Amino acid sequence: MIRPYFATIVLSFIAISGNIACAQVPTKIPIAASPTGPSAVDWTKEQTTVPKGKVDALVVDDRQYNRKRKIWVYTPATYDPKSAEPYRLLISFDGEDYIKDIPAPTILDNLIAAGKIHPTVQVMIDNSEDRLGDLANHQRFADFVAKDLLPWARTNYHVASEADKVTLLGYSAGGLGAAYVAYKYPGLFGNVFSQSGAFWRGNEGASSPSEWLTAQLKTSPKLNLRFYMVVGGAETIKNSSGYSMTETSAHLRDVLKAKGYDVAFLEVPGAGHMPESWRAQVGNGLIHLFGKK
């Protein structure tokens, strides 16, 4: 499902510039090289020779919001609940989008079959009921992921208990949410995979003070977290903070590096704020975070 705000961002920029050529929406999104590895392969295409995993649509109890919440769970084709080694755990926000517009199950099938990453279970969370009420730096949502979803996943699936084997993944507000939840619960979630993270936002859904999470990470003690950050070179529209997505992502990168964090950062030339950009980058990020040594 292509969300309406993708179109809104593009049309707003066209209206501001008065010139459709300035919208900077590329006709073909480059599959960029990883910041820490060789040129990327397109992992998004289904391969007839690759065994396909399974995606189950389920519902979990969300005690923080006092309601049921939809999720989707991907398990690899060779999933074995009694395997000697527990599976890595990938938790992504905007769950349905990471099935349809950004085909994470296909990407995982291909990476696992190629031996690029450790076998991984993915839990995809639905945020459609109140997306920004979940993802825009909200403590209640962080509590749901840490106190409700993660224990449920570990009870029902053979996944690792170590934080460094768990990754949070999201785009835009979800990229912000991934970093926020990890910041709040670093003992549970050790890896952040942010795609075009909305790091300009304030705390608890506010617009100001802007770049709230960046300020917290700058002033707090260093946490045991790893970051893989991707942003598009065409994400240059200024928001209410006075900065663009590209600029606020770079601000956070600089803060993290100054604090000594393990951070990989990639600005993709010509890429915009859209699924076509994000889907092309998922494979390399997972190789970086879950790759076999």
C-alpha positions in Angstrom: 0.0 0.0 0.0 1.5 3.3 -1.1 0.7 5.8 1.7 -0.8 9.2 0.7 2.0 11.1 2.3 4.5 9.9 -0.3 2.5 11.7 -2.9 2.0 14.7 -0.6 5.8 15.2 -0.1 6.5 15.1 -3.9 3.6 17.4 -4.8 4.5 19.9 -2.0 8.0 20.1 -3.3 6.7 20.7 -6.9 4.4 23.4 -5.6 7.3 25.2 -3.8 9.7 25.0 -6.7 7.1 25.8 -9.4 9.1 23.4 -11.6 8.3 19.7 -11.9 11.9 19.0 -12.8 13.0 20.1 -9.4 11.0 17.4 -7.6 14.1 15.2 -7.8 12.1 12.0 -8.1 14.4 9.6 -10.0 13.0 7.3 -12.6 15.2 4.5 -11.4 16.4 4.2 -7.8 20.0 3.1 -7.6 20.9 0.0 -5.6 23.8 1.7 -3.8 26.8 0.1 -2.4 26.8 -0.6 1.3 28.8 1.9 3.4 30.8 -1.1 4.7 30.8 -3.5 1.9 30.9 -4.1 -1.9 28.4 -3.1 -4.5 24.9 -4.3 -3.7 22.9 -7.1 -5.4 19.2 -6.7 -6.0 17.8 -9.0 -3.2 14.2 -8.0 -3.9 13.4 -10.3 -6.8 11.8 -13.7 -6.2 14.0 -16.5 -7.4 12.4 -19.8 -8.5 15.2 -21.8 -7.0 15.1 -20.2 -3.6 12.9 -21.8 -0.9 10.2 -19.5 0.3 9.4 -18.8 3.9 6.0 -18.4 5.4 4.2 -15.2 6.5 1.4 -15.6 9.1 -1.1 -12.8 9.9 -1.7 -12.8 13.6 -3.1 -10.6 16.5 -1.4 -9.9 19.8 -2.5 -8.3 23.0 -1.4 -4.7 23.3 -1.7 -3.9 27.0 -0.2 -0.4 26.6 -3.0 0.7 24.3 -5.6 -1.7 25.6 -6.5 -3.2 22.3 -5.6 -6.0 19.9 -2.9 -5.2 17.4 -2.3 -6.9 14.0 1.2 -8.3 13.2 2.7 -10.5 10.5 5.4 -13.1 11.3 7.9 -14.3 8.7 9.6 -17.6 9.3 12.3 -19.0 6.9 11.6 -22.1 4.8 13.8 -24.2 7.0 12.5 -22.8 10.3 13.0 -25.4 13.1 11.7 -24.5 16.6 14.2 -27.0 18.0 17.3 -25.8 16.1 20.5 -25.7 18.1 20.9 -22.0 17.5 18.1 -19.5 18.0 17.1 -17.3 15.1 17.9 -13.7 14.8 14.9 -11.4 15.3 14.0 -8.5 13.0 11.1 -6.3 14.2 9.8 -3.8 11.6 7.2 -1.1 11.8 4.5 -0.3 9.2 4.3 -4.0 8.9 2.1 -4.5 5.8 4.4 -2.1 3.9 7.3 -4.4 4.6 5.4 -7.2 2.9 3.9 -5.4 -0.2 5.9 -2.3 -1.1 9.2 -3.4 0.5 9.3 -7.2 0.1 11.2 -8.1 3.2 10.1 -11.8 3.2 11.5 -12.2 -0.3 14.7 -10.3 0.7 15.2 -12.6 3.7 14.5 -15.7 1.6 17.3 -14.6 -0.8 19.8 -13.6 1.8 19.3 -16.8 3.8 19.5 -19.0 0.8 22.7 -17.2 -0.3 24.3 -17.7 3.1 24.7 -14.0 3.6 22.9 -13.7 6.9 22.0 -15.9 9.9 18.5 -17.4 9.7 16.1 -14.7 10.8 12.5 -14.5 12.0 10.7 -11.2 11.2 7.8 -9.7 13.2 6.1 -6.9 11.3 3.9 -4.6 13.4 0.8 -2.8 12.2 0.8 0.9 12.9 -2.1 2.0 10.6 -4.5 2.9 13.4 -2.5 5.8 14.7 0.9 5.8 13.0 2.4 8.9 14.6 0.7 8.1 17.9 3.0 5.0 17.8 6.2 6.0 16.0 6.8 9.7 16.8 8.9 9.3 20.0 6.2 7.8 22.2 7.1 6.0 25.4 3.9 4.0 25.3 4.7 2.4 22.0 8.3 1.6 23.2 6.7 -0.1 26.2 4.5 -2.2 23.9 7.4 -3.4 21.8 9.5 -4.2 24.9 6.9 -5.5 27.3 4.3 -7.0 25.1 5.6 -7.9 21.7 9.1 -9.1 22.5 8.1 -11.5 25.3 5.3 -12.8 23.0 7.8 -13.4 20.2 10.2 -15.2 22.5 7.4 -17.4 23.8 6.0 -18.4 20.4 9.2 -18.5 18.3 12.7 -19.8 18.7 14.5 -16.5 18.6 17.6 -15.1 20.3 17.5 -13.5 23.7 20.7 -11.4 23.2 20.1 -7.7 22.3 22.8 -7.8 19.7 20.8 -10.4 17.7 17.7 -8.2 17.6 17.2 -5.4 15.0 14.5 -2.7 14.8 13.7 -1.6 11.3 11.5 1.3 10.0 11.2 4.0 7.4 10.4 7.7 7.9 8.6 8.0 11.3 9.3 4.2 11.6 13.1 4.9 11.2 12.8 7.4 14.1 10.7 4.9 16.0 13.4 2.2 15.6 16.1 4.5 17.1 13.7 5.7 19.9 12.7 2.2 21.0 16.3 1.1 21.1 17.3 4.2 23.0 14.6 3.5 25.6 15.4 -0.3 25.8 19.1 -0.8 24.8 19.3 -4.0 26.9 16.6 -5.6 24.6 17.3 -4.2 21.2 20.9 -3.8 20.1 20.6 -2.8 16.4 18.8 0.1 14.7 18.1 0.0 10.9 16.7 3.4 10.0 15.5 4.3 6.5 15.0 8.0 6.0 14.4 8.5 9.7 12.2 11.5 10.7 14.8 12.6 13.2 13.5 16.2 13.1 10.6 15.4 15.4 10.2 16.4 19.1 9.3 14.2 22.0 5.9 12.5 22.4 4.7 13.6 19.0 5.6 17.2 19.3 7.3 19.3 16.5 9.5 21.2 18.9 12.0 21.2 20.4 13.1 19.6 17.1 15.7 16.7 16.9 14.8 15.6 20.4 16.2 12.1 20.1 19.5 13.4 18.7 19.8 15.7 21.7 19.2 12.8 24.1 21.8 10.6 22.4 24.3 13.5 22.5 23.9 14.1 26.3 23.3 10.6 27.6 26.0 8.0 28.3 26.9 5.8 25.3 24.6 2.8 24.9 25.4 -0.6 23.5 23.7 0.0 20.2 24.7 -0.3 16.5 23.2 1.8 13.8 22.7 1.4 10.0 21.3 4.6 8.6 20.1 5.2 5.0 18.8 8.5 3.6 18.1 9.7 0.1 20.1 12.4 -1.6 16.9 13.9 -2.9 15.3 14.2 0.5 16.0 17.9 0.6 12.6 19.4 1.5 12.8 21.6 4.6 10.4 20.6 7.4 9.2 22.5 10.4 12.6 22.1 12.1 14.2 24.2 9.3 16.2 21.2 8.1 15.7 18.4 5.6 15.6 14.6 6.2 19.1 14.5 4.7 20.4 17.1 7.1 18.8 15.7 10.3 20.0 12.2 9.4 23.5 13.6 9.0 23.2 15.5 12.4 22.4 12.2 14.1 25.2 10.4 12.4 27.7 13.1 13.5 26.4 12.9 17.1 26.7 9.1 17.1 30.2 9.0 15.7 31.4 11.6 18.2 30.1 9.5 21.0 31.9 6.4 19.6 28.9 4.5 18.3 29.2 1.8 15.7 27.3 3.6 12.9 27.2 2.9 9.1 25.7 5.8 7.1 24.7 5.8 3.5 23.3 8.8 1.5 21.9 7.3 -1.7 22.4 9.6 -4.7 19.1 10.6 -6.3 16.9 8.6 -3.9 13.7 10.1 -2.6 11.3 9.5 0.2 9.5 6.5 -1.2 9.3 2.7 -1.0 11.2 2.3 -4.3 14.2 3.9 -2.5 13.9 1.9 0.7 13.3 -1.5 -0.8 16.6 -1.3 -2.7 18.6 -0.8 0.5 17.2 -3.4 2.9 19.4 -6.3 1.8 22.7 -4.6 2.5 21.5 -3.3 5.8 20.6 -6.8 7.0 23.9 -8.2 5.7 25.7 -5.5 7.8 23.7 -6.2 10.9 23.0 -10.0 10.7 25.7 -11.1 8.3 27.7 -14.2 8.8 31.3 -13.4 9.8 
